[in-house]
Amino acid sequence: MTEAAQQQIKKTVSENDVVLYMKGTPTFPQCGFSSTVVQILDYLGADYHSVNVLEDQDIRQGIKEFNNWPTIPQVFVKGEFIGGCDILREMFETGELKSFLTEKKVGLTA
């Protein structure tokens, strides 16, 4: 991973309460897993910042190396890596995600 990509990832994760590294955008996801995470976050009314990894190959590879997680999407809350689609879906289905976001003082509209 390039140093510039590493610095950009650190900056993005530290400056935003919730960050979603995804393929595509929230209005036009480019994979089913990214789409699922967008739907979960939107359903909860979470304010999140998204990064389209398809726009920058260094970021796409860099995020995988940043926390040694090989797949995208990836979600960070208050600088902490939470997981990908399967983890978010499981946390959502059990109610743990809403509780976790509330505990971290992330604003939710749902």
Backbone atoms as SQL, in Angstrom:
CREATE TABLE atoms (id INTEGER PRIMARY KEY, chain TEXT, resi INTEGER, resn TEXT, atom TEXT, x REAL, y REAL, z REAL);
INSERT INTO atoms VALUES
  (1, 'A', 1, 'MET', 'N', 0.853, -1.173, 0.000),
  (2, 'A', 1, 'MET', 'CA', 0.000, 0.000, 0.000),
  (3, 'A', 1, 'MET', 'C', 0.896, 1.232, 0.000),
  (4, 'A', 2, 'THR', 'N', 0.482, 2.227, -0.760),
  (5, 'A', 2, 'THR', 'CA', 1.284, 3.444, -0.795),
  (6, 'A', 2, 'THR', 'C', 1.105, 4.231, 0.499),
  (7, 'A', 3, 'GLU', 'N', 2.111, 5.018, 0.814),
  (8, 'A', 3, 'GLU', 'CA', 2.053, 5.855, 2.016),
  (9, 'A', 3, 'GLU', 'C', 0.897, 6.851, 1.913),
  (10, 'A', 4, 'ALA', 'N', 0.690, 7.389, 0.712),
  (11, 'A', 4, 'ALA', 'CA', -0.401, 8.352, 0.515),
  (12, 'A', 4, 'ALA', 'C', -1.759, 7.705, 0.781),
  (13, 'A', 5, 'ALA', 'N', -1.937, 6.475, 0.325),
  (14, 'A', 5, 'ALA', 'CA', -3.203, 5.765, 0.559),
  (15, 'A', 5, 'ALA', 'C', -3.384, 5.506, 2.050),
  (16, 'A', 6, 'GLN', 'N', -2.333, 5.080, 2.710),
  (17, 'A', 6, 'GLN', 'CA', -2.398, 4.819, 4.158),
  (18, 'A', 6, 'GLN', 'C', -2.806, 6.084, 4.904),
  (19, 'A', 7, 'GLN', 'N', -2.188, 7.208, 4.566),
  (20, 'A', 7, 'GLN', 'CA', -2.497, 8.471, 5.227),
  (21, 'A', 7, 'GLN', 'C', -3.938, 8.904, 4.946),
  (22, 'A', 8, 'GLN', 'N', -4.396, 8.713, 3.708),
  (23, 'A', 8, 'GLN', 'CA', -5.768, 9.088, 3.356),
  (24, 'A', 8, 'GLN', 'C', -6.776, 8.230, 4.118),
  (25, 'A', 9, 'ILE', 'N', -6.522, 6.943, 4.229),
  (26, 'A', 9, 'ILE', 'CA', -7.419, 6.050, 4.973),
  (27, 'A', 9, 'ILE', 'C', -7.461, 6.461, 6.441),
  (28, 'A', 10, 'LYS', 'N', -6.304, 6.682, 7.047),
  (29, 'A', 10, 'LYS', 'CA', -6.253, 7.105, 8.459),
  (30, 'A', 10, 'LYS', 'C', -7.033, 8.396, 8.660),
  (31, 'A', 11, 'LYS', 'N', -6.848, 9.343, 7.772),
  (32, 'A', 11, 'LYS', 'CA', -7.528, 10.642, 7.867),
  (33, 'A', 11, 'LYS', 'C', -9.037, 10.461, 7.757),
  (34, 'A', 12, 'THR', 'N', -9.477, 9.717, 6.766),
  (35, 'A', 12, 'THR', 'CA', -10.912, 9.515, 6.546),
  (36, 'A', 12, 'THR', 'C', -11.564, 8.826, 7.738),
  (37, 'A', 13, 'VAL', 'N', -10.928, 7.777, 8.241),
  (38, 'A', 13, 'VAL', 'CA', -11.480, 7.009, 9.357),
  (39, 'A', 13, 'VAL', 'C', -11.514, 7.838, 10.644),
  (40, 'A', 14, 'SER', 'N', -10.523, 8.713, 10.825),
  (41, 'A', 14, 'SER', 'CA', -10.484, 9.501, 12.052),
  (42, 'A', 14, 'SER', 'C', -11.404, 10.722, 12.009),
  (43, 'A', 15, 'GLU', 'N', -11.709, 11.225, 10.827),
  (44, 'A', 15, 'GLU', 'CA', -12.506, 12.446, 10.709),
  (45, 'A', 15, 'GLU', 'C', -14.007, 12.206, 10.583),
  (46, 'A', 16, 'ASN', 'N', -14.429, 10.960, 10.430),
  (47, 'A', 16, 'ASN', 'CA', -15.848, 10.641, 10.241),
  (48, 'A', 16, 'ASN', 'C', -16.287, 9.602, 11.263),
  (49, 'A', 17, 'ASP', 'N', -17.469, 9.813, 11.844),
  (50, 'A', 17, 'ASP', 'CA', -17.973, 8.859, 12.841),
  (51, 'A', 17, 'ASP', 'C', -18.171, 7.468, 12.260),
  (52, 'A', 18, 'VAL', 'N', -18.773, 7.398, 11.079),
  (53, 'A', 18, 'VAL', 'CA', -19.015, 6.113, 10.418),
  (54, 'A', 18, 'VAL', 'C', -18.490, 6.222, 8.995),
  (55, 'A', 19, 'VAL', 'N', -17.655, 5.264, 8.611),
  (56, 'A', 19, 'VAL', 'CA', -17.095, 5.239, 7.256),
  (57, 'A', 19, 'VAL', 'C', -17.385, 3.878, 6.638),
  (58, 'A', 20, 'LEU', 'N', -17.875, 3.923, 5.405),
  (59, 'A', 20, 'LEU', 'CA', -18.143, 2.712, 4.638),
  (60, 'A', 20, 'LEU', 'C', -17.257, 2.725, 3.403),
  (61, 'A', 21, 'TYR', 'N', -16.294, 1.803, 3.350),
  (62, 'A', 21, 'TYR', 'CA', -15.513, 1.584, 2.137),
  (63, 'A', 21, 'TYR', 'C', -16.293, 0.571, 1.329),
  (64, 'A', 22, 'MET', 'N', -16.685, 0.954, 0.120),
  (65, 'A', 22, 'MET', 'CA', -17.597, 0.127, -0.661),
  (66, 'A', 22, 'MET', 'C', -17.251, 0.173, -2.144),
  (67, 'A', 23, 'LYS', 'N', -17.868, -0.736, -2.881),
  (68, 'A', 23, 'LYS', 'CA', -17.771, -0.713, -4.338),
  (69, 'A', 23, 'LYS', 'C', -18.992, 0.050, -4.849),
  (70, 'A', 24, 'GLY', 'N', -18.731, 1.216, -5.441),
  (71, 'A', 24, 'GLY', 'CA', -19.808, 2.064, -5.920),
  (72, 'A', 24, 'GLY', 'C', -20.130, 3.143, -4.899),
  (73, 'A', 25, 'THR', 'N', -21.335, 3.671, -5.020),
  (74, 'A', 25, 'THR', 'CA', -21.789, 4.744, -4.133),
  (75, 'A', 25, 'THR', 'C', -23.089, 4.309, -3.462),
  (76, 'A', 26, 'PRO', 'N', -23.494, 4.994, -2.408),
  (77, 'A', 26, 'PRO', 'CA', -24.754, 4.623, -1.757),
  (78, 'A', 26, 'PRO', 'C', -25.965, 4.661, -2.715),
  (79, 'A', 27, 'THR', 'N', -25.962, 5.580, -3.661),
  (80, 'A', 27, 'THR', 'CA', -27.080, 5.636, -4.608),
  (81, 'A', 27, 'THR', 'C', -26.924, 4.656, -5.756),
  (82, 'A', 28, 'PHE', 'N', -25.713, 4.161, -5.986),
  (83, 'A', 28, 'PHE', 'CA', -25.475, 3.196, -7.060),
  (84, 'A', 28, 'PHE', 'C', -24.397, 2.195, -6.648),
  (85, 'A', 29, 'PRO', 'N', -24.730, 1.298, -5.697),
  (86, 'A', 29, 'PRO', 'CA', -23.754, 0.279, -5.269),
  (87, 'A', 29, 'PRO', 'C', -23.396, -0.630, -6.441),
  (88, 'A', 30, 'GLN', 'N', -22.136, -1.041, -6.488),
  (89, 'A', 30, 'GLN', 'CA', -21.655, -1.881, -7.574),
  (90, 'A', 30, 'GLN', 'C', -21.485, -3.346, -7.187),
  (91, 'A', 31, 'CYS', 'N', -21.934, -3.721, -5.995),
  (92, 'A', 31, 'CYS', 'CA', -21.938, -5.133, -5.616),
  (93, 'A', 31, 'CYS', 'C', -23.029, -5.353, -4.568),
  (94, 'A', 32, 'GLY', 'N', -23.507, -6.557, -4.492),
  (95, 'A', 32, 'GLY', 'CA', -24.602, -6.879, -3.580),
  (96, 'A', 32, 'GLY', 'C', -24.243, -6.689, -2.119),
  (97, 'A', 33, 'PHE', 'N', -23.005, -6.987, -1.753),
  (98, 'A', 33, 'PHE', 'CA', -22.586, -6.848, -0.362),
  (99, 'A', 33, 'PHE', 'C', -22.572, -5.372, 0.046),
  (100, 'A', 34, 'SER', 'N', -22.040, -4.526, -0.835),
  (101, 'A', 34, 'SER', 'CA', -22.042, -3.086, -0.558),
  (102, 'A', 34, 'SER', 'C', -23.477, -2.574, -0.466),
  (103, 'A', 35, 'SER', 'N', -24.327, -3.048, -1.345),
  (104, 'A', 35, 'SER', 'CA', -25.731, -2.649, -1.340),
  (105, 'A', 35, 'SER', 'C', -26.410, -3.021, -0.028),
  (106, 'A', 36, 'THR', 'N', -26.129, -4.208, 0.470),
  (107, 'A', 36, 'THR', 'CA', -26.719, -4.667, 1.731),
  (108, 'A', 36, 'THR', 'C', -26.314, -3.762, 2.887),
  (109, 'A', 37, 'VAL', 'N', -25.032, -3.409, 2.956),
  (110, 'A', 37, 'VAL', 'CA', -24.558, -2.550, 4.051),
  (111, 'A', 37, 'VAL', 'C', -25.196, -1.161, 3.944),
  (112, 'A', 38, 'VAL', 'N', -25.289, -0.626, 2.734),
  (113, 'A', 38, 'VAL', 'CA', -25.955, 0.670, 2.537),
  (114, 'A', 38, 'VAL', 'C', -27.396, 0.597, 3.037),
  (115, 'A', 39, 'GLN', 'N', -28.109, -0.464, 2.692),
  (116, 'A', 39, 'GLN', 'CA', -29.504, -0.618, 3.122),
  (117, 'A', 39, 'GLN', 'C', -29.610, -0.672, 4.646),
  (118, 'A', 40, 'ILE', 'N', -28.693, -1.362, 5.291),
  (119, 'A', 40, 'ILE', 'CA', -28.713, -1.464, 6.757),
  (120, 'A', 40, 'ILE', 'C', -28.471, -0.084, 7.380),
  (121, 'A', 41, 'LEU', 'N', -27.425, 0.600, 6.934),
  (122, 'A', 41, 'LEU', 'CA', -27.106, 1.907, 7.504),
  (123, 'A', 41, 'LEU', 'C', -28.220, 2.919, 7.223),
  (124, 'A', 42, 'ASP', 'N', -28.776, 2.866, 6.022),
  (125, 'A', 42, 'ASP', 'CA', -29.877, 3.774, 5.676),
  (126, 'A', 42, 'ASP', 'C', -31.122, 3.462, 6.507),
  (127, 'A', 43, 'TYR', 'N', -31.415, 2.195, 6.710),
  (128, 'A', 43, 'TYR', 'CA', -32.580, 1.798, 7.509),
  (129, 'A', 43, 'TYR', 'C', -32.473, 2.342, 8.927),
  (130, 'A', 44, 'LEU', 'N', -31.272, 2.275, 9.486),
  (131, 'A', 44, 'LEU', 'CA', -31.056, 2.782, 10.841),
  (132, 'A', 44, 'LEU', 'C', -30.989, 4.311, 10.884),
  (133, 'A', 45, 'GLY', 'N', -30.832, 4.915, 9.715),
  (134, 'A', 45, 'GLY', 'CA', -30.725, 6.366, 9.663),
  (135, 'A', 45, 'GLY', 'C', -29.371, 6.864, 10.130),
  (136, 'A', 46, 'ALA', 'N', -28.349, 6.046, 9.962),
  (137, 'A', 46, 'ALA', 'CA', -27.000, 6.432, 10.375),
  (138, 'A', 46, 'ALA', 'C', -26.407, 7.404, 9.361),
  (139, 'A', 47, 'ASP', 'N', -25.776, 8.436, 9.865),
  (140, 'A', 47, 'ASP', 'CA', -25.048, 9.369, 9.015),
  (141, 'A', 47, 'ASP', 'C', -23.677, 8.752, 8.783),
  (142, 'A', 48, 'TYR', 'N', -23.328, 8.497, 7.532),
  (143, 'A', 48, 'TYR', 'CA', -22.047, 7.851, 7.249),
  (144, 'A', 48, 'TYR', 'C', -21.382, 8.471, 6.028),
  (145, 'A', 49, 'HIS', 'N', -20.079, 8.325, 6.007),
  (146, 'A', 49, 'HIS', 'CA', -19.260, 8.778, 4.881),
  (147, 'A', 49, 'HIS', 'C', -18.894, 7.536, 4.074),
  (148, 'A', 50, 'SER', 'N', -19.090, 7.582, 2.768),
  (149, 'A', 50, 'SER', 'CA', -18.728, 6.430, 1.947),
  (150, 'A', 50, 'SER', 'C', -17.531, 6.761, 1.063),
  (151, 'A', 51, 'VAL', 'N', -16.751, 5.726, 0.773),
  (152, 'A', 51, 'VAL', 'CA', -15.600, 5.836, -0.115),
  (153, 'A', 51, 'VAL', 'C', -15.752, 4.755, -1.181),
  (154, 'A', 52, 'ASN', 'N', -15.804, 5.190, -2.430),
  (155, 'A', 52, 'ASN', 'CA', -15.919, 4.266, -3.553),
  (156, 'A', 52, 'ASN', 'C', -14.522, 3.765, -3.916),
  (157, 'A', 53, 'VAL', 'N', -14.220, 2.519, -3.556),
  (158, 'A', 53, 'VAL', 'CA', -12.880, 1.973, -3.792),
  (159, 'A', 53, 'VAL', 'C', -12.611, 1.726, -5.273),
  (160, 'A', 54, 'LEU', 'N', -13.661, 1.738, -6.091),
  (161, 'A', 54, 'LEU', 'CA', -13.465, 1.516, -7.522),
  (162, 'A', 54, 'LEU', 'C', -12.839, 2.735, -8.198),
  (163, 'A', 55, 'GLU', 'N', -12.853, 3.870, -7.525),
  (164, 'A', 55, 'GLU', 'CA', -12.291, 5.096, -8.103),
  (165, 'A', 55, 'GLU', 'C', -10.787, 5.225, -7.891),
  (166, 'A', 56, 'ASP', 'N', -10.215, 4.439, -6.993),
  (167, 'A', 56, 'ASP', 'CA', -8.792, 4.581, -6.673),
  (168, 'A', 56, 'ASP', 'C', -8.220, 3.217, -6.298),
  (169, 'A', 57, 'GLN', 'N', -7.399, 2.684, -7.177),
  (170, 'A', 57, 'GLN', 'CA', -6.822, 1.348, -6.962),
  (171, 'A', 57, 'GLN', 'C', -5.957, 1.295, -5.707),
  (172, 'A', 58, 'ASP', 'N', -5.247, 2.394, -5.396),
  (173, 'A', 58, 'ASP', 'CA', -4.412, 2.414, -4.191),
  (174, 'A', 58, 'ASP', 'C', -5.269, 2.313, -2.932),
  (175, 'A', 59, 'ILE', 'N', -6.402, 3.003, -2.913),
  (176, 'A', 59, 'ILE', 'CA', -7.315, 2.916, -1.767),
  (177, 'A', 59, 'ILE', 'C', -7.949, 1.533, -1.720),
  (178, 'A', 60, 'ARG', 'N', -8.322, 1.001, -2.871),
  (179, 'A', 60, 'ARG', 'CA', -8.955, -0.334, -2.921),
  (180, 'A', 60, 'ARG', 'C', -8.034, -1.397, -2.317),
  (181, 'A', 61, 'GLN', 'N', -6.767, -1.379, -2.711),
  (182, 'A', 61, 'GLN', 'CA', -5.814, -2.338, -2.154),
  (183, 'A', 61, 'GLN', 'C', -5.427, -1.938, -0.735),
  (184, 'A', 62, 'GLY', 'N', -5.278, -0.642, -0.523),
  (185, 'A', 62, 'GLY', 'CA', -4.824, -0.139, 0.767),
  (186, 'A', 62, 'GLY', 'C', -5.762, -0.460, 1.908),
  (187, 'A', 63, 'ILE', 'N', -7.070, -0.389, 1.664),
  (188, 'A', 63, 'ILE', 'CA', -8.019, -0.656, 2.757),
  (189, 'A', 63, 'ILE', 'C', -7.961, -2.125, 3.160),
  (190, 'A', 64, 'LYS', 'N', -7.678, -2.997, 2.216),
  (191, 'A', 64, 'LYS', 'CA', -7.543, -4.423, 2.531),
  (192, 'A', 64, 'LYS', 'C', -6.333, -4.672, 3.430),
  (193, 'A', 65, 'GLU', 'N', -5.264, -3.925, 3.175),
  (194, 'A', 65, 'GLU', 'CA', -4.033, -4.090, 3.946),
  (195, 'A', 65, 'GLU', 'C', -4.079, -3.307, 5.258),
  (196, 'A', 66, 'PHE', 'N', -4.863, -2.232, 5.290),
  (197, 'A', 66, 'PHE', 'CA', -4.918, -1.337, 6.446),
  (198, 'A', 66, 'PHE', 'C', -5.239, -2.099, 7.728),
  (199, 'A', 67, 'ASN', 'N', -6.200, -3.025, 7.642),
  (200, 'A', 67, 'ASN', 'CA', -6.571, -3.779, 8.842),
  (201, 'A', 67, 'ASN', 'C', -6.579, -5.284, 8.582),
  (202, 'A', 68, 'ASN', 'N', -5.873, -5.681, 7.512),
  (203, 'A', 68, 'ASN', 'CA', -5.720, -7.099, 7.204),
  (204, 'A', 68, 'ASN', 'C', -7.072, -7.795, 7.035),
  (205, 'A', 69, 'TRP', 'N', -7.973, -7.151, 6.304),
  (206, 'A', 69, 'TRP', 'CA', -9.294, -7.704, 6.016),
  (207, 'A', 69, 'TRP', 'C', -9.422, -7.756, 4.501),
  (208, 'A', 70, 'PRO', 'N', -9.574, -8.940, 3.910),
  (209, 'A', 70, 'PRO', 'CA', -9.423, -9.073, 2.460),
  (210, 'A', 70, 'PRO', 'C', -10.613, -8.632, 1.607),
  (211, 'A', 71, 'THR', 'N', -11.744, -8.355, 2.226),
  (212, 'A', 71, 'THR', 'CA', -12.925, -8.087, 1.409),
  (213, 'A', 71, 'THR', 'C', -13.473, -6.675, 1.616),
  (214, 'A', 72, 'ILE', 'N', -14.275, -6.269, 0.655),
  (215, 'A', 72, 'ILE', 'CA', -14.968, -4.987, 0.682),
  (216, 'A', 72, 'ILE', 'C', -16.442, -5.326, 0.504),
  (217, 'A', 73, 'PRO', 'N', -17.333, -4.708, 1.234),
  (218, 'A', 73, 'PRO', 'CA', -17.236, -3.474, 2.003),
  (219, 'A', 73, 'PRO', 'C', -16.597, -3.660, 3.385),
  (220, 'A', 74, 'GLN', 'N', -16.158, -2.507, 3.925),
  (221, 'A', 74, 'GLN', 'CA', -15.622, -2.452, 5.276),
  (222, 'A', 74, 'GLN', 'C', -16.227, -1.243, 5.975),
  (223, 'A', 75, 'VAL', 'N', -16.595, -1.440, 7.244),
  (224, 'A', 75, 'VAL', 'CA', -17.224, -0.371, 8.018),
  (225, 'A', 75, 'VAL', 'C', -16.377, -0.049, 9.240),
  (226, 'A', 76, 'PHE', 'N', -16.203, 1.242, 9.468),
  (227, 'A', 76, 'PHE', 'CA', -15.491, 1.755, 10.637),
  (228, 'A', 76, 'PHE', 'C', -16.445, 2.654, 11.413),
  (229, 'A', 77, 'VAL', 'N', -16.410, 2.558, 12.743),
  (230, 'A', 77, 'VAL', 'CA', -17.204, 3.426, 13.598),
  (231, 'A', 77, 'VAL', 'C', -16.257, 4.062, 14.610),
  (232, 'A', 78, 'LYS', 'N', -16.224, 5.387, 14.602),
  (233, 'A', 78, 'LYS', 'CA', -15.354, 6.147, 15.515),
  (234, 'A', 78, 'LYS', 'C', -13.917, 5.623, 15.461),
  (235, 'A', 79, 'GLY', 'N', -13.440, 5.353, 14.237),
  (236, 'A', 79, 'GLY', 'CA', -12.070, 4.911, 14.035),
  (237, 'A', 79, 'GLY', 'C', -11.828, 3.434, 14.243),
  (238, 'A', 80, 'GLU', 'N', -12.834, 2.709, 14.690),
  (239, 'A', 80, 'GLU', 'CA', -12.688, 1.273, 14.981),
  (240, 'A', 80, 'GLU', 'C', -13.274, 0.446, 13.837),
  (241, 'A', 81, 'PHE', 'N', -12.487, -0.517, 13.350),
  (242, 'A', 81, 'PHE', 'CA', -12.972, -1.402, 12.306),
  (243, 'A', 81, 'PHE', 'C', -14.027, -2.336, 12.888),
  (244, 'A', 82, 'ILE', 'N', -15.196, -2.369, 12.267),
  (245, 'A', 82, 'ILE', 'CA', -16.302, -3.207, 12.741),
  (246, 'A', 82, 'ILE', 'C', -16.381, -4.511, 11.950),
  (247, 'A', 83, 'GLY', 'N', -16.289, -4.429, 10.640),
  (248, 'A', 83, 'GLY', 'CA', -16.351, -5.629, 9.824),
  (249, 'A', 83, 'GLY', 'C', -16.937, -5.348, 8.465),
  (250, 'A', 84, 'GLY', 'N', -17.302, -6.436, 7.798),
  (251, 'A', 84, 'GLY', 'CA', -17.887, -6.346, 6.474),
  (252, 'A', 84, 'GLY', 'C', -19.361, -6.658, 6.499),
  (253, 'A', 85, 'CYS', 'N', -19.875, -7.061, 5.362),
  (254, 'A', 85, 'CYS', 'CA', -21.307, -7.277, 5.187),
  (255, 'A', 85, 'CYS', 'C', -21.876, -8.314, 6.146),
  (256, 'A', 86, 'ASP', 'N', -21.251, -9.467, 6.245),
  (257, 'A', 86, 'ASP', 'CA', -21.793, -10.541, 7.090),
  (258, 'A', 86, 'ASP', 'C', -21.877, -10.128, 8.552),
  (259, 'A', 87, 'ILE', 'N', -20.836, -9.460, 9.034),
  (260, 'A', 87, 'ILE', 'CA', -20.821, -9.023, 10.434),
  (261, 'A', 87, 'ILE', 'C', -21.878, -7.954, 10.669),
  (262, 'A', 88, 'LEU', 'N', -21.964, -6.980, 9.739),
  (263, 'A', 88, 'LEU', 'CA', -22.967, -5.921, 9.897),
  (264, 'A', 88, 'LEU', 'C', -24.378, -6.496, 9.854),
  (265, 'A', 89, 'ARG', 'N', -24.606, -7.427, 8.934),
  (266, 'A', 89, 'ARG', 'CA', -25.942, -8.029, 8.816),
  (267, 'A', 89, 'ARG', 'C', -26.296, -8.772, 10.101),
  (268, 'A', 90, 'GLU', 'N', -25.367, -9.533, 10.632),
  (269, 'A', 90, 'GLU', 'CA', -25.625, -10.271, 11.870),
  (270, 'A', 90, 'GLU', 'C', -25.894, -9.314, 13.032),
  (271, 'A', 91, 'MET', 'N', -25.077, -8.280, 13.144),
  (272, 'A', 91, 'MET', 'CA', -25.277, -7.301, 14.215),
  (273, 'A', 91, 'MET', 'C', -26.626, -6.598, 14.065),
  (274, 'A', 92, 'PHE', 'N', -27.012, -6.303, 12.831),
  (275, 'A', 92, 'PHE', 'CA', -28.295, -5.648, 12.569),
  (276, 'A', 92, 'PHE', 'C', -29.459, -6.564, 12.966),
  (277, 'A', 93, 'GLU', 'N', -29.385, -7.821, 12.553),
  (278, 'A', 93, 'GLU', 'CA', -30.478, -8.767, 12.809),
  (279, 'A', 93, 'GLU', 'C', -30.682, -9.027, 14.295),
  (280, 'A', 94, 'THR', 'N', -29.625, -8.958, 15.083),
  (281, 'A', 94, 'THR', 'CA', -29.752, -9.205, 16.524),
  (282, 'A', 94, 'THR', 'C', -30.060, -7.927, 17.314),
  (283, 'A', 95, 'GLY', 'N', -30.016, -6.780, 16.633),
  (284, 'A', 95, 'GLY', 'CA', -30.237, -5.512, 17.317),
  (285, 'A', 95, 'GLY', 'C', -28.961, -4.924, 17.902),
  (286, 'A', 96, 'GLU', 'N', -27.876, -5.671, 17.800),
  (287, 'A', 96, 'GLU', 'CA', -26.606, -5.234, 18.379),
  (288, 'A', 96, 'GLU', 'C', -26.052, -3.993, 17.669),
  (289, 'A', 97, 'LEU', 'N', -26.270, -3.889, 16.362),
  (290, 'A', 97, 'LEU', 'CA', -25.715, -2.756, 15.620),
  (291, 'A', 97, 'LEU', 'C', -26.334, -1.444, 16.077),
  (292, 'A', 98, 'LYS', 'N', -27.642, -1.412, 16.217),
  (293, 'A', 98, 'LYS', 'CA', -28.305, -0.182, 16.663),
  (294, 'A', 98, 'LYS', 'C', -27.823, 0.202, 18.063),
  (295, 'A', 99, 'SER', 'N', -27.727, -0.766, 18.953),
  (296, 'A', 99, 'SER', 'CA', -27.231, -0.513, 20.308),
  (297, 'A', 99, 'SER', 'C', -25.795, -0.011, 20.280),
  (298, 'A', 100, 'PHE', 'N', -24.967, -0.648, 19.458),
  (299, 'A', 100, 'PHE', 'CA', -23.566, -0.271, 19.356),
  (300, 'A', 100, 'PHE', 'C', -23.425, 1.163, 18.857),
  (301, 'A', 101, 'LEU', 'N', -24.164, 1.512, 17.810),
  (302, 'A', 101, 'LEU', 'CA', -24.086, 2.863, 17.262),
  (303, 'A', 101, 'LEU', 'C', -24.585, 3.897, 18.271),
  (304, 'A', 102, 'THR', 'N', -25.647, 3.558, 18.987),
  (305, 'A', 102, 'THR', 'CA', -26.176, 4.453, 20.006),
  (306, 'A', 102, 'THR', 'C', -25.143, 4.656, 21.113),
  (307, 'A', 103, 'GLU', 'N', -24.538, 3.571, 21.538),
  (308, 'A', 103, 'GLU', 'CA', -23.514, 3.619, 22.583),
  (309, 'A', 103, 'GLU', 'C', -22.323, 4.489, 22.161),
  (310, 'A', 104, 'LYS', 'N', -21.990, 4.436, 20.873),
  (311, 'A', 104, 'LYS', 'CA', -20.871, 5.230, 20.334),
  (312, 'A', 104, 'LYS', 'C', -21.302, 6.672, 20.010),
  (313, 'A', 105, 'LYS', 'N', -22.561, 6.983, 20.323),
  (314, 'A', 105, 'LYS', 'CA', -23.111, 8.318, 20.112),
  (315, 'A', 105, 'LYS', 'C', -23.145, 8.718, 18.631),
  (316, 'A', 106, 'VAL', 'N', -23.488, 7.735, 17.796),
  (317, 'A', 106, 'VAL', 'CA', -23.720, 7.999, 16.388),
  (318, 'A', 106, 'VAL', 'C', -25.185, 8.315, 16.217),
  (319, 'A', 107, 'GLY', 'N', -25.489, 9.434, 15.623),
  (320, 'A', 107, 'GLY', 'CA', -26.880, 9.827, 15.449),
  (321, 'A', 107, 'GLY', 'C', -27.639, 8.894, 14.515),
  (322, 'A', 108, 'LEU', 'N', -28.814, 8.461, 14.950),
  (323, 'A', 108, 'LEU', 'CA', -29.677, 7.589, 14.145),
  (324, 'A', 108, 'LEU', 'C', -31.052, 8.236, 14.030),
  (325, 'A', 109, 'THR', 'N', -31.662, 8.121, 12.871),
  (326, 'A', 109, 'THR', 'CA', -33.004, 8.683, 12.716),
  (327, 'A', 109, 'THR', 'C', -34.085, 7.624, 12.844),
  (328, 'A', 110, 'ALA', 'N', -33.674, 6.357, 12.919),
  (329, 'A', 110, 'ALA', 'CA', -34.668, 5.266, 13.019),
  (330, 'A', 110, 'ALA', 'C', -34.728, 4.726, 14.437);
